[in-house]
Amino acid sequence: MRQEKLEYLQKKYESRLNPSSDKELAAAGAHGPGGPGPGGHGRRGGRGGMPVKKPKNVKKTMGRLFAYIANEKLKLFIVFLCVIGGTVANLAGSYMLRPIINGLTSPEGSVSFLLKGILTMAVIYLVGVAAQYLQQRIMIGVSQNAICKLRNDLFGKMQRLPVRYYDTNNHGDVMSRFTNDVDAVGEMLNNTVVQLISGAINIVGTFALMIYTNVWLTLITVAMIPLMLKAVQAVGGRSRKYYRAQQAAIGTLNGYIEETVTGQKVVKVFNHEEEAREEFEYLNHDLRGKQIKAQFFGGIMGPVMGNLSQVSYSLTACIGGILCVLRGFDIGGLTVFVNYSRQFSRPINEVAMQVNTIFSALAGAERVFSVMDEEPERADAEQAIRIVEKERRSLYQIPKKSPVTEAENFPENVVSQDDSYYYKDVKGAVTLADVTFGYNPDKTTLKNISLYAKPGQKIAFVGSTGAGKTTITNLINRFYDIDAGSITIDGIPVTELERDSLRRNISMVLQDTHLFTGTVRENIRYGRLDATDEEVEQAARTASAHSFIVHLEHGYDTMLEGDGANLSQGQRQLINIARAAISRAPILILDEATSSVDTRTEKHIEKGMDRLMAQRTTLVIAHRLSTVRNANAIMVLENGEIIERGDHDDLLMQKGRYYELYTGLSELD
């Protein structure tokens, strides 16, 4: 690779490949082992020297987390007994070697004595195996029930979060709560807690039996522990450093692969294949070097600890042999003790590793609970107005004690009433009066917007990118609440309507189509789940989609996957329009629905939309001005204000901004 190219790549990736903090590590897109994203599971446990992210409030998080298994107290008590039983059986089985060996070396030793001892040991170990099996079987059920409930609660909460949350949070980070963080919690509940308890009991039990067997040999074994801990600290520190670097390198490489594959057409158009290969080669070699160091220091932990354990074992065996010769220490005791001394360091290391894993899981749980603690969408008004279906008519069900009924402008065209409610037809008139709004408090996006759309009218919005066109539709849907002014439908403030009722009566066709995994029929029916098959097909005809759907491999039962990847952009948009048509909502919002399709497909879509807009109040955000010439009124927005309004002919006569855009004297930004 050329030296100047190498220097350029080193400078380009310096901060991403060599992060000095967790914050920089996240910014580097570390999606390999220990980070969210493509190519990794995102766990930051203590395994293999991985960096551990500690929770901020251990006590609170533990309390909330274990509330999910609090109703399984009996099962947890049985698990605890099984852990104790299995650990004690393991220790007792090992200790049985002492009487067996001592018996065989005594004059009274016999084959029957040996068989009796082996049989007793086998029974003890079988009890331990049964206890461990029962403990694992019960704990898996308990933990998976808890994880299932945790996921349900998380997903349920996310359905109640406002659109603002999704606009201000990275979608990949949101997804990682369901995968990486919940998986880390599941791993902890499945194994870690039980292993932690078992390891602690094992350490205490082994230490007690070592003291009982021989105090002096115990002191020798304990004296080796600081040396082992020092080795763990030294090797582990180097290991964490290199795993951190590896983590960043994997994330950067995966990100580059994803970026290059996604933009492969651009790469080929500009003949950048060789440059892409060189850049990948640089990142790949960088990853190789860091993986060698990380795997080396991660891999030598076992041999280092094993060798120190062997040193301790050899030292204990030599001194124990001397004690047998000079002080009458029994051979069976020596055999048991050296076995315990070899095992003693293992549970200590396991407990240390499990503590790291628990911290990582609790940090993940905190991220999950942080989503659950987010403010949901603002609750409906106390006497909120509901939209109901009666005799195939959509009616406002207005509580007689509602503030709306007491207002001077309460609509008089009431269809019927009973003891508690007024009922009024839903027409679809939309009015905005002096609406002011900003996504951030320090910046106003819309300024004193006033407009109205009578039932069945078509109102179009044109203007530069960022002028506030889409923001208006977001406010009508109550994706956001306004800062000042009012928005009403049929004279009723949208804040007085039940949010679900409001949105059920507004259909949207967006520029970016989104189809779900399922059949074509199911995707159309998404607009109204109780629609019949005949209504689905009628909606498809309305949207000019029926002709291409029947020519698909399985017609309406053709399975769509990957956001409808087996369909063209125009076909996907027609299904989107059919979905809106089947909803029968009186208000329709079209957000640049034809901007990403060719002219021929646009004609089909326009025919579908014309049928769809019949008898509906329609708000159109237009990119191509030719699509809004027949609108009843056109609003020209700039910098959050309406600078011109009128129909197509009126605006051309004004020879203002719309005239410039339509005649090509100026272009939309």
URVENVEN-V893057 format. One record per pair of residues at least 12 apart in sequence whose C-alpha atoms are under 7 Angstrom apart, sorted by the first residue. I is the first residue (numbers start at 1). J is the second residue. If there is no record, write none. Layout:
i: [I:I]
j: [J:J]
This chain:
i: [16:16:17:17:17:18:25:28:28:29:29:29:30:30:30:30:30:31:31:32:32:32:33:34:36:36:37:38:39:41:42:43:43:44:45:45:45:46:46:46:47:48:49:49:49:49:49:50:50:50:51:51:52:52:53:53:53:54:54:54:55:55:55:55:61:61:61:68:69:69:72:75:79:79:79:82:82:82:83:83:83:83:85:85:86:86:86:86:87:87:87:89:89:89:89:90:90:93:93:93:94:95:96:97:97:98:98:98:99:100:100:101:102:102:139:140:143:143:143:147:151:154:157:160:160:161:161:161:162:162:162:163:177:177:181:181:181:181:182:184:184:185:185:185:185:188:188:192:196:196:199:199:199:202:203:203:203:206:206:210:210:213:213:217:217:220:221:221:224:228:228:235:235:238:239:239:239:242:242:242:243:245:246:246:246:246:249:250:253:253:309:313:313:313:316:317:320:380:380:381:383:383:384:384:384:385:385:385:385:385:385:386:386:386:386:387:394:394:395:395:395:395:396:396:396:396:397:397:397:398:398:398:399:399:399:400:400:400:404:411:427:427:427:428:428:428:428:428:428:429:429:429:429:429:429:430:430:430:430:430:430:431:431:431:431:431:431:432:432:432:432:432:432:432:433:433:433:433:433:433:434:434:434:434:434:435:435:435:435:435:435:435:435:436:436:436:436:436:436:437:437:437:445:445:446:446:446:447:447:449:449:453:454:455:455:456:456:456:457:457:457:458:458:458:458:458:458:459:459:459:459:459:459:459:460:460:460:460:460:460:460:460:460:461:461:461:461:461:461:462:462:462:462:462:462:463:463:463:463:464:464:464:465:467:467:467:467:468:469:477:504:505:505:505:506:506:506:506:507:507:507:507:507:507:508:508:508:508:509:509:509:509:509:509:509:510:510:510:510:511:511:511:511:511:513:513:513:514:515:515:516:517:517:517:517:518:518:518:519:519:519:519:519:520:520:520:520:520:521:521:521:524:524:524:524:525:526:527:527:527:527:528:528:536:539:539:539:540:542:542:542:542:543:543:543:543:543:543:544:544:544:545:545:569:570:570:574:581:586:586:587:587:587:588:588:588:588:589:589:589:590:590:590:591:591:591:592:592:592:595:595:625:629:631:632:633:633:633:634:634:634:636]
j: [28:248:245:248:249:245:248:248:252:248:251:252:247:248:250:251:252:250:251:247:250:251:247:247:176:180:172:254:254:180:180:180:184:360:356:357:360:353:356:357:353:298:236:239:240:243:298:240:243:244:240:244:356:360:359:360:363:359:360:363:359:362:363:366:362:365:366:146:142:146:142:138:135:138:139:131:132:135:131:132:135:198:128:131:128:129:131:132:198:201:202:124:125:127:128:125:128:121:124:125:336:336:121:332:336:332:333:336:332:114:117:332:331:332:190:190:186:189:190:186:178:372:372:376:377:375:376:377:376:377:479:479:367:368:361:364:365:368:364:361:364:361:362:364:365:358:361:354:351:354:347:350:351:347:344:347:348:340:344:337:340:333:337:316:320:316:312:341:312:305:308:297:301:297:294:297:298:290:293:294:294:290:287:290:291:294:287:287:283:284:342:338:341:342:338:338:334:498:499:496:399:402:496:497:498:397:398:399:496:497:498:398:497:498:501:501:425:426:423:424:425:426:423:424:425:426:421:422:423:421:422:423:420:421:422:420:421:422:492:491:455:490:586:455:489:490:586:587:617:453:454:455:489:490:617:452:453:454:488:489:490:451:452:453:487:488:489:449:450:451:452:486:487:488:449:450:451:485:486:487:448:449:450:485:486:447:448:449:450:482:484:485:486:448:449:482:483:484:485:482:483:484:468:640:468:640:641:640:641:641:642:617:617:616:617:615:616:617:617:618:632:617:618:619:631:632:633:618:619:620:631:632:633:634:619:620:621:622:628:631:633:634:635:620:621:622:634:635:636:621:622:623:635:636:637:636:637:638:668:638:668:669:669:637:638:639:640:640:621:503:585:585:586:587:585:586:587:588:580:583:585:587:588:589:580:588:589:590:576:577:580:589:590:591:593:590:591:592:593:591:592:593:594:595:572:573:576:563:563:564:563:560:561:562:563:559:560:561:556:557:558:559:560:556:557:558:559:560:536:556:557:536:575:578:579:579:579:579:580:582:583:582:583:582:578:581:582:578:578:608:611:612:574:577:578:608:609:612:574:604:608:574:575:597:597:601:605:612:616:617:616:617:618:616:617:618:619:618:619:620:619:620:621:620:621:622:621:622:623:623:624:662:648:647:647:645:646:647:646:647:648:658]
